[in-house]
Amino acid sequence: MESSELQRISKWLIDGAWSSVEPAAMIADFCERMVAAGLPLWRFGIFIRTLHPEIFGRNFIWRQGEEVEIGSVDFDILDAPEFARSPLRIVFQQGLEVRGRVNDPDSKRFPFIEEMRAEGATDYVAVPVPFLDGSIHATSWVTQDPGGFSDDDIAAIRSIIAPLARVSEIISLRRTAEMLLDTYVGNRAGARILGGQIRRGHTDTMQAVIWLSDLRGFTALSDRLPAETVVEILNQYFDCQVTAIRGHGGEVLKFMGDGLLAVFPIDEYVGDAAHVCAQVLEAARESRASVEALAFPVGEVVERFRFGVALHVGNILYGNIGGGNRLDFTCIGPAVNLAARLEKITGRLGRTVVASEGFANVCRHDWRELGEFPIAGFSKAQRVYGLAEETPVVMA
């Protein structure tokens, strides 16, 4: 390889790979520059571990003449037989470089290298990519050159790892921040926080459907079951709602014990109020079916569950609220207060889904008027509606 070209690539990485905005484009640009500099590279992979409750890591795979493939693996990969026999396991767990010439009998212990040989590969090397926090990530380099990688090629690969690690770590940290914010505050709120909306009092007014729900009989359930069992029940119960909420355009803002607060923004990007309300109602129906189907065995007893959800549409104040340096990105306003009060009415009426008059007027459906109810903090009684398809069930 030409040392001057290698230095230019190194400087390009240190400068932040500024010519490529997206990670996949950066990987493609990097690999093409390495090939142009003389490295006989046919396939390149970079594998970055992530800080995520469900995803173990992400991978980017480049092949000559093809688009970069982006994938992810969950934590089950750690127990998978293919990972146990992968060169990357050695890199991740021991931080060691692994070389696999396809004509070397010792390489047969790695099924992946055998797969590469079937595609015409002649040489493979996996190199650790250490981040500043001490974590080990990995790259893999494959050639189809008849002579494999030369000593100079291997030296070039080793020399480029440090600058590649720095820019990869920066990209990874940014993505980790995005994923953690998505996980803990929701994707819309996370985007605003990363965009700089971090000061207390930074709020926007937004029209949205408010979803407030809780689990029936949760206090009694918590009293008679071990705390670990209650947590497991709550996780499965919330799964019944979160999938439906996110699938229909909503964002979960907060879990409060057995309660859940979500919003469905109404703007030009997602449709008008009638469309959004229809999506919310469909999410409520899906959640109802999922909770009804949820069965949790505890000893010889199978626990079954019911929940209530109140739906209301109105303007909310959405942003940073809190005290001192402890802030919460949430929503407040009379519309949220009304939804909270209506949610309490679901239990009294034995209903799963209740809607405010405002929601029922926007979401044309077969509603049944349930009456007017005085609402604490509101000067007027509020008219409440339920689904005609539902049969009230009052729990003892």
N, C-alpha and C positions, 0 to 999 in steps of 0.2 A: 504493500500500500504506500501511497505517496504521503510522506510525513506532513508536508505543508497542507495538504487537503484534510488530513486528520486533525491538524491543529485548527483549521477553519471550522470544521464540524464541532470540535470541542468548544470553540468560542461561541458558535451559534447556540449551542445548548446552554452554556453559561449565561448568555445574554437573554435566555428565556425562550428560545426557539420562536422568536417573535413573528416569523413569517407564517406560522401555523396556529390557528386559533383553537381548533378542537383537538383533543388528544389523538383521535384516529388519524387526522391529517398530519399531526406532528410525527407520529410513528412512521407513516408512509414517507414523509419528507426525509426523516432521519435515515431510513433504510435505503432510499434512493441515493442519498448523498454518500452513504457508505459504499454502495455498489459503484458509484461513479468514481470514488477514490481508489477503487481497485480490490475491494473485498468481494470474494466470490460467494455472495450471500444469496441463497434461494428462499429461505424461510426464516422469519424472526418472530419470536414471541416474548412478550413481557407480561409478568404475572405479579399483580399488586394486591397484597392483603388489605382488607378494609376494616374499619371500625364500624360494624353494622350488626344489629341483633340477629339478622337472618343470612347475610351474605358473607362468606369467608373471603372471597376475593374476586377480582376482575381480571380478564385477560384480553390482550390485543394481539392478534396473529396477522402478520404480513407475509404474503407470498408474491414472488415476482409476477407482475402482470395482473394482479387481483386486488380487489378492495380489501381494506383491513377488516377482519372479523372481530367483533367485540362480543365477549361473553362474560358470564359470571357463574360462580359455583357456590353452593351453600355449604354449611358445616358438615353435611353428610359425607363430603368428599374425603374427610379425614379418616373415615372408616371403610372407604371403598377399596376393594382389592387392587384396582388399577393404580390408585395413588400409592399404595404400599410398595408397588413394583415400579414406581416412576422415578426417573432421575431427579425430578423436582422435589421429591420428598427429602432427599439427601441435602439439597440446597437449602430448603426451608428449615429443616430440623438441625442440620449440622453446619450450615454456612459454608459448605465446601463446593468447589468447582467439580463438575462431572464431565468427562470426555467420553465419547462413544463413537469410535470409528466402526463403520458397519461391517468391515471385514475382520474386526477383532472378535474372537469367540467370546470374550468376556462381556461384550455388549449384548449378547443374547439374553442376559438376565433382565434386560429392559424391553418389554414388549413394544413400547413406543418406538424405540430405535429400529426394531424389526419392521414396524409399519412404515417408517420413513425410508428404509432400504427398499421396500416394495415400490416406493414412489420415485426411486432413482437417487436417493440421498447417499452420500459417501462419508459424511462426517457430521458429528453433532457435538456441541458443547453447551452446557448449562452453567451460567455464571451467576453467583449471588450479587444482589444489588442492595447494599446496606444503606438504610436511612439514618439520619442523624439521631433519631430516637432509639436506635439500637435494633429496630425490627429488620428482618431479612426478607427481601423480595427476590425475584428471579428473572433472568432472561434466558432464552434458548436461541442458539444460532445453528443453522443447518445449511450445508452446501451440497451441490451436485457435482462440484469440480472433481474430475477423476483422481486427482491427488489429494483431495480433502483440503482441510485448512493447513496452511504452512505455519511455521513457527512465527513468522512475521505477522500473519493474519491473527493468530491467537494473541500475540503481544498487542496488536492494534485493538482487538476486542477488549482486552483487559484495561487498556489505557483510556478507553472511552466510557467505561462504566461509571467513574466518579461524576463527570458532568451529566451523564444521562440520569444518574441517581438524583442529582440535585433538582433538575427540572421535573423529574417524575414525582419527587416528593412534594414539590410545590403544587403540582396538579392534583396529587392525591389528597393533600391537606385541604385544598379548596373543595374537592368533591366530598371528602369526609365531613366538612362543615355543612355542606348542603344536605347530605344524607341525614346527619344528626338533627339538623333543624327540621327537615321533613318528618323525621321520626317523632320528635318531641313537641313541635309546635305546628306542624302541617306545612304543606308545600307552598301555599300562597303566603303564609306568614313568614316562612323561612326565606323566601325570595325577597321579601321586603326588608327583613333584618339584614341579609347579606348586601342589600342595596343601600344600606346606611340608615335605615329608619330604626335607630336604636336609642334615641333619647326619650326620657319620660315625657309624656304628653304628646308625642308624635302620633296622631290618630287621623283617620279618614272616616268620612260618612259613606256608608255603603248600603244599598238595598239588598236584602237577602231573605231567604227562608231560614227560620231558626228551628232547629231540631233539638228537643230536650227529652231525654228518656231516663228511666231507671228501672231496676229489677224489683219485682214484687216480692215481699217477704224476705228482703235481704238481711234485715236486723235479726230475725229469728234464725235464718240460715247461718249467719255468722256466730250466733250464740251456741248452736248445737254441733257445729262441725269444726275440725282443726283449721287453724289459720292457713296452713299450706293448701288444704283442700279448697278453701274459699277462694284463694288466689287463682288456683287452677280453674275453678268454675267461672270466675270473673273473666279470665282470659278467653275461655271458649265462648262465653256469653257476648263479650265485646266483639269477637271475631264475627259473630252472627250479624252485627250491625255495620262494622267498619267496612267490610267488603262491599256491602250494598251501598253504603253512603258514598264511598270513593268511586264505585262503579257508575254512579249516577251524578257525578260532578260535585259532590260535597266535600267539605274539609272538616275533619274532626279537630276541634280546638282544645278540648279538655276532657279528662276523665276525673270524676269527682266521686270517689268511693264506687258505688254501683251506678252512678249517674254519668251521662254522656252529653256533651254539648257539641253540636255541629252546625255549620252554616253552609248554605248553598247560594253563592253570590248570583245576583241578577245583573247582567250587563250585556253589552252588544256582542261579546265573544261567546256567550253560552246560550243566548236566546232570550225571548221575552219572559215576563213573569209567569204567564200561563204554561209555557214550555217547562220552565224550571220547576214550578209547583207539581206538574205532572210527573217529572222525574223524581221529585221528593216522595210523592205518594207511592210510586213504584218501589222506591228504596224501602219505604215503611212496610209495604206488603212482603217484600223479600225477607226483610228482617223478622217480621212476624212469623213467617213460615219456618225460618231457620231456628228461631228460639223455640217454637212449638216442637220442632223435631229434635231439639237438643235433649239428650238423655245422659245423665251422669251417674254411674253406679257408685254407691258408697256402701260398702259391705253388702248386705242382702237387699238393700233398698236402692231403687233407681230414682234419682231426683229428677223432677221435671220443672219447667220454669215458665213464668209469664212476665211480661214487661209492659210498660206503658210509654207512649211517645206522644208529645204535644207538638203540633206544627203551627207555625205562625209566620206571617210575612210582614216585613216592615223595614224601617231604616235603623241601622245600628251604628255605633261608634266603634271603630275597629283599629286597635293599635296598642301602644305601650302604656301600661298602667302598673303602678306599684309604689314602693317606698324605698328611699335610699338608692342603693345600687342593686336592688332585687326587683326585677321587672317581670311582667307577664304580658305576653302578646295575646290579647283576648278581645272580646266584644262586650259592650255594655249598652244600656239604653232601655227605655220603656218597653220596646218590643221584646227584648230578652227577658225582662221582668215578667211580662204577661205570659210568655211561653213557659216560664218556670212555674207560675201559678196554675196554668192550665194542666201542666204535667201532673200536679197533685190531684187534679180532678179526675184523671184517668182511673185512678184506683177507686175512688168513691163511686164511679159509674160502672166499674167493671169492664172498661174498654181498653183495648190495646192502642188504638189510634184515635185521638181527638184533634180537632182543628178549630182554630179561631174563625170568626165570621169573615175576617179579611182573607184568610187562606181559602176557605170554602167558596167565597165569591170569585176568587181568581181561578181556582182549580175546579172546573166544572165536572161534577161527579154525582153519583147517587148518594148524597149525604142525607142523614137524618138529624133533624134539629133535636138537641138534647135538653134545651132550656136555657134560661138566663141565670147566671151565677154571680153573686157579689165577689169581687176580687180584691183582696187586701192591697191597699195602696192606690186603687183606681176609683175614681168618683162614680163611674157608671158600672152597672152590672154588664157582664160580657156574655154574648150569645155563643154557645158552644155546639159543635157539630161532631157527629160520629159517622162511621161508614155503615150504610144500610146492610151490608153483607155480614157485619159482625153481630154475634150474639153476646150480650153482656154476661160476664162471669164475675160475680163478686166473691172474692176470696175471704174465707173465714178469718 
